[in-house]
């Protein structure tokens, strides 16, 4: 049940999906602004989603 809720949360927003797609296709570290540009969203929106994904330990900040 917990996994289902986590998956629902991660995939419920377009921004989370866009960021995960960008990160899954690249092997090098990127800045938040680079991720925003590649995912087609504003920097503040990307940073908010990145923070959310980091809080759930899906991504790590270097």
C-alpha positions, 0 to 999 in steps of 0.5 A: 500500500505504501509503494502505491501511494508513493508511486501515485505521488511521484507520477501525479505531477507532470513536473516530477515525470519530466524531471525523472525522464531527463535524469534517467536519460543522462549520466552526468550531474546537472544543475537545477537550471539545466534540468529545468531547461531540458525538461521544459519548465521554469527554474522555480517549478523544477527546483520545487519538484527536485526538492520533493523528489530529494525528500523521498530519496529518489534523487540526491543533491551533489 
